Amino acid sequence: MSVRRRTWQNQDGTQGEAWVVNYTDQAGIRRLRSFGRRKEADAFAGAVSVDVRRGIHVPDSQSITVAEAARLWLGTAAELEPTTLLQYRTHVDLHIVPLIGSMKLSRLTVPAVRAFEDKLRADRSPAMVRKVRTSLGSILADAQERGLVAQNVVHSLRSKRRRGKERGAERRRIGTLKVGVDIPTPDEIRAIVAQLDKDHRYRPLLLTAIFTGLRASELRGLRWKDVKLKGGSIEVRQRADRYRKIGPTKSYAGERTIPLVPMLINVLRTWKLVCPKGELDLVFPNQQGFVQDYSNILKRGLWPAQVAAGVVTKTGEAKYSGLHSLRHFYASWCINRKTDGGLELPLKLASARLGHASIQMTADRYSHLFPSADDGAELAAAEKALLRPVG
């Protein structure tokens, strides 16, 4: 292997210059690669010598583009849930291919990925940048397994420092969940529950959402076989996606058991007698017994219930737009003090009830709701105990 300087005379009389790396690959074929600077040529020579010895070098002439690698990767993802596959296609079609789709994998370096990230950050959220980079890493991992690229340069980025910065930026962008803005207040929940009479079609579903914190997909996929009325609990074992397809829970932690309050047990026991029957054995199906459309739950259930209860905006519309607001309320109910009508659960147990993949996720989202141990009366009691006379 050699690195040499090459010069030539241009038609306008100026002198051109390039640095050429001359090497033989693992198949015994002679290869040439030109660079504008000596530093770049030396870096390539060092890297390619290692790759040739390991037998993983892919020359430019045999390298495919990022767009071609993305298509191969999407082909292997066909068995995923439709919503997940749609998200991956969106990452590829709207973010990856327009910016670096024509670049060959052999030319994709760490600086190139950093430049790609900088372009994404110009008009995308930190969360989207993180998701797109993860998809690019998966594309390169798939290509590496196929022998189409020597290394996954996404994995060479300083991940810990990056994740910390992005997590902070994302928290600042989203902001803190606020009671009365993002999370219904206890008074608002009481008003909604009070106006849900026994004949209300969506009373069982909305009460279940309030007192179990199930995700909308988990509510729509809930089966009667997983509702233990005698034991007073619900076992979350599956969910229904936006296409009404039944599948596994969002994550391993999504499979969990949630205890039921006595009122909800009675409501579900009565509802079971009149619930539309179907082969899917769903607790909250549509009239034909199939998976219920999410928009129908909002338009016919959640929004009218809020309007009837007076939980509205200044324009008279429902204050909370989605079922996730009821999940937020359940989280706050798990966390709040018992003296305030909450369950006062430890962080780990609250995280398990919510089905979060990690305690960190629960802490990032709801830590500001946990009561401080040195508030008000507790602070006064601690002071009194500390300063009490000795003996």
C-alpha positions as CSV (number, residue, x, y, z in Angstrom):
1,M,0.0,0.0,0.0
2,S,1.3,3.5,-0.9
3,V,0.2,7.1,-0.6
4,R,1.6,9.3,-3.3
5,R,1.0,12.8,-4.6
6,R,-0.2,13.2,-8.2
7,T,-0.1,16.5,-10.1
8,W,-1.3,17.6,-13.5
9,Q,-1.7,20.6,-15.7
10,N,-5.3,21.9,-16.2
11,Q,-6.5,23.4,-19.5
12,D,-6.4,26.9,-18.0
13,G,-2.8,26.5,-17.1
14,T,-3.3,25.9,-13.4
15,Q,-1.8,22.9,-11.7
16,G,-4.1,20.2,-10.2
17,E,-3.1,18.1,-7.2
18,A,-4.5,15.0,-5.6
19,W,-3.3,12.3,-3.1
20,V,-3.7,8.8,-4.4
21,V,-3.9,5.7,-2.2
22,N,-2.8,2.6,-4.1
23,Y,-3.6,-0.7,-2.4
24,T,-4.6,-4.3,-3.0
25,D,-7.9,-5.6,-1.5
26,Q,-8.5,-9.0,0.2
27,A,-9.4,-10.5,-3.2
28,G,-6.0,-9.5,-4.6
29,I,-7.4,-6.8,-6.8
30,R,-5.5,-3.5,-7.2
31,R,-7.5,-0.4,-6.1
32,L,-7.0,3.3,-6.3
33,R,-8.6,6.1,-4.3
34,S,-7.9,9.8,-4.7
35,F,-8.2,12.5,-2.0
36,G,-7.8,16.3,-2.0
37,R,-5.7,16.4,1.1
38,R,-2.8,14.2,2.4
39,K,-4.4,14.0,5.8
40,E,-7.6,12.3,4.3
41,A,-5.5,9.9,2.2
42,D,-3.4,8.8,5.2
43,A,-6.5,8.3,7.3
44,F,-8.1,6.2,4.6
45,A,-4.9,4.2,4.1
46,G,-4.8,3.3,7.8
47,A,-8.4,2.3,7.9
48,V,-8.4,0.3,4.7
49,S,-5.3,-1.7,5.7
50,V,-7.1,-2.9,8.8
51,D,-10.3,-3.7,6.9
52,V,-8.3,-5.6,4.2
53,R,-6.6,-7.7,6.9
54,R,-10.0,-8.5,8.4
55,G,-11.4,-9.3,5.0
56,I,-14.3,-6.8,5.3
57,H,-13.2,-4.0,3.0
58,V,-15.8,-2.9,0.4
59,P,-14.4,-0.7,-2.4
60,D,-16.3,2.2,-3.9
61,S,-17.1,0.3,-7.1
62,Q,-18.9,-2.4,-5.2
63,S,-20.6,-0.2,-2.6
64,I,-24.3,0.6,-2.8
65,T,-25.9,3.9,-1.8
66,V,-27.6,4.7,1.4
67,A,-31.0,4.7,-0.4
68,E,-30.3,1.2,-1.7
69,A,-29.3,-0.1,1.7
70,A,-32.4,1.5,3.2
71,R,-34.6,-0.4,0.7
72,L,-32.9,-3.7,1.7
73,W,-33.4,-2.9,5.4
74,L,-37.1,-2.1,4.9
75,G,-37.5,-5.4,3.1
76,T,-36.4,-7.3,6.2
77,A,-38.7,-5.2,8.4
78,A,-41.8,-6.5,6.6
79,E,-42.9,-8.7,9.6
80,L,-43.1,-5.7,11.9
81,E,-46.4,-4.1,13.0
82,P,-47.8,-1.8,10.2
83,T,-47.5,1.3,12.4
84,T,-43.8,0.6,13.1
85,L,-43.0,-0.1,9.5
86,L,-44.8,3.1,8.5
87,Q,-42.6,5.0,10.9
88,Y,-39.5,3.5,9.4
89,R,-40.6,4.3,5.9
90,T,-41.2,7.9,7.0
91,H,-37.7,8.1,8.4
92,V,-36.2,6.8,5.1
93,D,-38.4,8.7,2.6
94,L,-38.6,12.1,4.3
95,H,-35.4,12.4,6.2
96,I,-32.6,10.0,5.2
97,V,-32.9,9.6,1.4
98,P,-33.4,13.4,0.6
99,L,-30.2,14.3,2.5
100,I,-27.8,11.4,2.1
101,G,-29.6,8.9,-0.1
102,S,-27.2,9.2,-3.0
103,M,-24.1,8.8,-0.8
104,K,-22.3,5.5,-1.1
105,L,-21.9,3.5,2.1
106,S,-18.1,3.3,1.7
107,R,-18.1,7.1,1.8
108,L,-20.2,7.4,4.9
109,T,-17.9,8.5,7.7
110,V,-18.4,9.8,11.3
111,P,-18.0,13.4,10.1
112,A,-20.5,12.8,7.4
113,V,-23.1,11.5,9.9
114,R,-22.4,14.5,12.1
115,A,-23.1,16.8,9.2
116,F,-26.3,14.8,8.4
117,E,-27.4,15.3,12.1
118,D,-26.7,19.1,11.8
119,K,-28.9,19.3,8.8
120,L,-31.7,17.4,10.6
121,R,-31.5,19.7,13.6
122,A,-32.1,22.7,11.4
123,D,-35.8,22.0,11.2
124,R,-36.5,18.8,13.1
125,S,-37.2,18.2,16.8
126,P,-34.5,16.5,18.9
127,A,-36.8,13.5,19.3
128,M,-37.0,13.1,15.5
129,V,-33.3,13.5,15.1
130,R,-32.7,10.7,17.6
131,K,-35.3,8.4,15.9
132,V,-33.9,9.0,12.4
133,R,-30.3,8.5,13.5
134,T,-31.4,5.2,15.2
135,S,-33.0,4.1,11.9
136,L,-29.8,5.0,10.0
137,G,-27.8,2.9,12.5
138,S,-30.2,0.0,11.8
139,I,-29.7,0.4,8.1
140,L,-26.0,0.3,8.4
141,A,-26.1,-2.7,10.8
142,D,-28.2,-4.6,8.2
143,A,-25.7,-3.6,5.5
144,Q,-22.8,-4.7,7.6
145,E,-24.3,-8.1,8.1
146,R,-24.7,-8.4,4.3
147,G,-21.0,-7.5,3.8
148,L,-21.9,-4.2,2.1
149,V,-20.1,-1.9,4.5
150,A,-17.1,-2.4,6.8
151,Q,-18.3,-0.6,9.9
152,N,-21.4,1.1,11.4
153,V,-20.2,4.7,11.7
154,V,-23.4,5.6,13.7
155,H,-22.2,3.4,16.5
156,S,-18.9,5.4,16.6
157,L,-20.7,8.6,17.7
158,R,-20.3,9.6,21.3
159,S,-23.6,8.2,22.4
160,K,-23.7,9.0,26.1
161,R,-22.9,12.7,25.7
162,R,-25.4,12.9,22.8
163,R,-28.2,11.2,24.6
164,G,-27.8,13.4,27.6
165,K,-27.9,16.6,25.6
166,E,-30.9,15.4,23.5
167,R,-32.9,14.2,26.6
168,G,-32.5,17.7,28.1
169,A,-33.4,19.4,24.9
170,E,-36.5,17.2,24.4
171,R,-37.6,17.9,28.0
172,R,-37.2,21.6,27.4
173,R,-39.2,21.4,24.2
174,I,-42.1,19.4,25.7
175,G,-42.0,21.2,29.0
176,T,-43.4,19.9,32.3
177,L,-46.8,18.3,32.3
178,K,-49.1,20.7,34.1
179,V,-52.2,19.8,36.2
180,G,-55.2,21.5,34.7
181,V,-53.5,21.9,31.3
182,D,-52.2,18.4,30.4
183,I,-53.5,16.5,33.4
184,P,-57.1,16.7,34.5
185,T,-57.6,17.9,38.0
186,P,-59.3,15.8,40.6
187,D,-62.3,18.1,40.5
188,E,-62.5,17.7,36.7
189,I,-62.3,13.9,37.0
190,R,-65.1,14.0,39.6
191,A,-67.2,16.1,37.3
192,I,-66.7,13.7,34.4
193,V,-67.4,10.6,36.5
194,A,-70.6,12.2,38.0
195,Q,-72.2,12.9,34.6
196,L,-71.5,9.4,33.3
197,D,-74.8,7.8,34.1
198,K,-75.3,4.0,34.1
199,D,-76.7,4.0,30.5
200,H,-73.8,5.9,29.0
201,R,-72.3,3.7,26.2
202,Y,-68.7,4.8,27.1
203,R,-69.0,4.8,30.9
204,P,-67.1,1.5,31.4
205,L,-64.3,2.4,29.0
206,L,-63.7,5.9,30.4
207,L,-63.8,4.7,34.0
208,T,-61.3,2.0,33.1
209,A,-59.1,4.6,31.5
210,I,-59.3,6.8,34.6
211,F,-58.7,4.1,37.2
212,T,-56.1,1.9,35.4
213,G,-54.1,4.3,33.2
214,L,-54.3,1.9,30.2
215,R,-53.1,3.2,26.9
216,A,-55.7,3.7,24.2
217,S,-54.3,0.7,22.3
218,E,-54.5,-1.4,25.4
219,L,-58.1,-0.5,26.1
220,R,-59.1,-1.3,22.6
221,G,-57.3,-4.7,22.7
222,L,-58.4,-5.7,26.2
223,R,-60.1,-9.2,26.4
224,W,-62.5,-10.4,29.0
225,K,-60.3,-13.4,29.7
226,D,-57.7,-10.9,31.0
227,V,-60.2,-9.1,33.3
228,K,-60.2,-10.9,36.7
229,L,-63.4,-9.7,38.3
230,K,-63.2,-12.0,41.3
231,G,-59.6,-11.2,41.9
232,G,-60.1,-7.5,41.1
233,S,-57.4,-7.0,38.5
234,I,-56.7,-6.5,34.8
235,E,-53.9,-8.4,33.1
236,V,-52.5,-6.4,30.1
237,R,-51.4,-8.9,27.5
238,Q,-52.1,-7.4,24.1
239,R,-53.1,-4.2,22.3
240,A,-54.8,-3.0,19.1
241,D,-52.8,-0.7,16.8
242,R,-54.2,2.2,14.7
243,Y,-55.1,-0.2,12.0
244,R,-57.2,-2.3,14.5
245,K,-54.7,-5.1,14.3
246,I,-54.2,-7.1,17.5
247,G,-50.6,-7.5,18.6
248,P,-48.3,-7.7,21.6
249,T,-47.9,-4.9,24.1
250,K,-45.7,-1.9,23.3
251,S,-42.8,-3.3,25.3
252,Y,-42.0,-6.2,27.6
253,A,-42.8,-3.9,30.6
254,G,-46.2,-3.4,29.0
255,E,-47.3,-6.8,30.1
256,R,-48.5,-6.1,33.7
257,T,-51.3,-6.6,36.2
258,I,-53.2,-3.7,37.5
259,P,-55.6,-3.8,40.5
260,L,-59.1,-2.5,40.2
261,V,-61.0,-0.2,42.5
262,P,-64.3,-1.7,43.8
263,M,-66.5,0.7,41.8
264,L,-64.8,-0.3,38.5
265,I,-65.3,-4.0,39.3
266,N,-69.0,-3.5,39.7
267,V,-69.2,-1.4,36.5
268,L,-67.3,-4.0,34.5
269,R,-69.4,-6.8,35.9
270,T,-72.6,-5.1,34.8
271,W,-71.1,-4.1,31.4
272,K,-70.1,-7.7,30.7
273,L,-73.8,-8.7,30.6
274,V,-74.6,-6.2,27.8
275,C,-71.3,-5.9,26.0
276,P,-71.4,-6.7,22.3
277,K,-70.1,-10.2,21.7
278,G,-67.5,-11.2,19.2
279,E,-64.9,-13.9,18.5
280,L,-62.1,-11.5,19.7
281,D,-63.6,-11.5,23.2
282,L,-63.0,-7.7,23.5
283,V,-64.1,-5.8,26.6
284,F,-64.7,-2.5,24.6
285,P,-65.6,-3.6,21.1
286,N,-67.7,-1.8,18.5
287,Q,-71.3,-2.9,18.0
288,Q,-70.2,-5.8,15.7
289,G,-67.7,-7.1,18.3
290,F,-64.6,-6.0,16.5
291,V,-61.8,-3.5,17.5
292,Q,-63.3,-0.1,18.1
293,D,-62.0,2.9,16.1
294,Y,-60.1,5.4,18.3
295,S,-61.7,8.4,16.7
296,N,-65.2,7.1,17.7
297,I,-64.1,6.8,21.3
298,L,-63.1,10.5,21.2
299,K,-66.0,11.8,19.2
300,R,-68.7,9.8,21.0
301,G,-67.2,9.2,24.4
302,L,-64.4,11.4,25.8
303,W,-65.3,14.8,24.2
304,P,-69.1,14.7,24.9
305,A,-68.4,13.5,28.4
306,Q,-66.2,16.6,29.1
307,V,-68.6,19.0,27.5
308,A,-71.5,17.6,29.6
309,A,-69.3,17.9,32.7
310,G,-68.3,21.4,32.0
311,V,-64.6,20.5,31.5
312,V,-64.2,22.8,28.4
313,T,-62.1,25.5,26.9
314,K,-63.1,29.1,26.6
315,T,-64.7,28.3,23.2
316,G,-66.8,25.5,24.8
317,E,-64.9,22.6,23.3
318,A,-63.6,19.6,25.2
319,K,-60.6,20.6,27.3
320,Y,-58.5,17.4,26.8
321,S,-58.2,16.1,23.3
322,G,-57.1,12.5,23.9
323,L,-57.3,9.5,26.2
324,H,-53.7,10.0,27.2
325,S,-54.8,12.8,29.4
326,L,-56.7,10.2,31.5
327,R,-53.5,8.1,31.6
328,H,-51.7,11.2,32.9
329,F,-54.3,11.6,35.6
330,Y,-53.8,8.0,36.6
331,A,-50.1,8.6,36.9
332,S,-50.7,11.6,39.1
333,W,-53.2,9.6,41.2
334,C,-50.6,6.9,41.8
335,I,-48.0,9.5,42.8
336,N,-50.0,12.0,44.9
337,R,-50.2,11.8,48.7
338,K,-52.9,9.7,50.4
339,T,-54.0,12.8,52.3
340,D,-54.7,14.4,48.8
341,G,-56.7,11.4,47.6
342,G,-53.8,9.7,45.9
343,L,-52.1,6.3,46.3
344,E,-48.6,7.6,47.2
345,L,-46.9,4.8,45.4
346,P,-43.1,4.5,45.2
347,L,-41.6,5.4,41.8
348,K,-40.8,1.8,40.9
349,L,-44.3,0.6,41.6
350,A,-45.9,3.6,39.8
351,S,-43.6,2.8,36.8
352,A,-44.7,-0.8,36.8
353,R,-48.4,0.2,36.9
354,L,-48.0,2.5,33.9
355,G,-46.1,-0.2,32.0
356,H,-43.1,2.0,31.3
357,A,-39.9,0.4,29.9
358,S,-37.8,2.0,32.6
359,I,-38.1,3.9,35.9
360,Q,-36.1,6.7,34.2
361,M,-39.0,7.2,31.7
362,T,-41.5,7.6,34.6
363,A,-39.1,10.0,36.5
364,D,-38.5,12.1,33.4
365,R,-42.3,12.5,32.8
366,Y,-43.7,12.7,36.2
367,S,-41.0,13.3,38.8
368,H,-42.3,16.9,39.5
369,L,-45.6,15.4,40.7
370,F,-44.0,13.4,43.5
371,P,-44.5,15.1,46.9
372,S,-41.4,16.5,48.5
373,A,-40.5,15.1,51.9
374,D,-39.8,18.6,53.4
375,D,-43.0,20.5,52.5
376,G,-45.0,22.4,55.0
377,A,-46.0,20.4,58.0
378,E,-43.3,17.8,57.4
379,L,-40.6,20.5,57.5
380,A,-42.0,21.9,60.7
381,A,-42.1,18.4,62.3
382,A,-38.5,17.7,61.2
383,E,-37.4,21.0,62.8
384,K,-39.2,20.2,66.0
385,A,-37.6,16.7,66.2
386,L,-34.2,18.0,65.5
387,L,-34.2,20.8,68.1
388,R,-36.1,19.0,70.9
389,P,-34.3,19.2,74.3
390,V,-31.9,16.4,75.1
391,G,-32.7,14.3,78.2
